[in-house]
Amino acid sequence: RGGVKRISGIIYDEVRGVIKSFVEGVVRDATAYTEYSRKKTVTAVDVVNALRKRGKILYGYA
């Protein structure tokens, strides 16, 4: 928890919503990369490229 002693219960719904929208966007971008390359399976490279598009660099997978 990073030294945080108390967190309001309301924050969990807010964080859940933010994470959900982020993951939905990454999945949308990854499927777009997959469809563009005419594949039927989403690969790790597609997900890494989708994350890179959003400014999140993931090392070790591509």
C-alpha positions in Angstrom: 0.0 0.0 0.0 3.0 2.3 -0.2 2.8 3.7 3.3 -0.9 4.7 3.0 -2.7 4.1 6.3 -6.3 4.7 5.2 -8.1 4.9 1.9 -11.7 6.0 1.5 -13.9 3.2 0.3 -15.2 5.3 -2.6 -11.7 5.3 -4.2 -11.9 1.6 -5.1 -14.8 2.2 -7.6 -13.0 5.1 -9.2 -9.7 3.2 -9.6 -11.6 0.2 -10.9 -13.2 2.4 -13.6 -9.9 3.9 -14.6 -8.2 0.6 -14.9 -11.1 -0.9 -16.8 -11.1 1.9 -19.4 -7.3 1.6 -19.8 -7.5 -2.2 -20.3 -10.4 -1.8 -22.8 -8.3 0.7 -24.8 -5.3 -1.6 -24.8 -7.4 -4.5 -25.9 -9.0 -2.4 -28.7 -5.6 -1.3 -30.0 -4.2 -4.8 -29.8 -7.1 -6.2 -31.8 -6.7 -3.4 -34.3 -3.0 -4.4 -34.8 -4.1 -8.1 -35.1 -6.8 -7.3 -37.7 -4.4 -5.1 -39.7 -1.9 -7.8 -40.0 -4.7 -10.3 -41.0 -4.1 -12.6 -38.1 -6.7 -14.4 -36.0 -4.6 -14.6 -32.8 -3.6 -11.6 -30.7 0.1 -12.0 -29.9 2.3 -10.5 -27.2 3.8 -8.2 -29.9 0.4 -6.8 -30.6 -0.2 -6.1 -26.9 3.3 -4.5 -26.5 2.7 -2.3 -29.6 -0.7 -1.3 -28.1 0.9 -0.4 -24.8 3.7 1.5 -26.6 1.1 3.5 -28.5 -0.3 4.6 -25.1 3.1 5.6 -23.9 3.7 2.6 -21.6 6.9 0.7 -22.5 6.9 -3.0 -21.6 10.3 -4.7 -21.9 11.1 -8.4 -22.4 8.2 -9.5 -24.6 9.0 -8.1 -28.0 
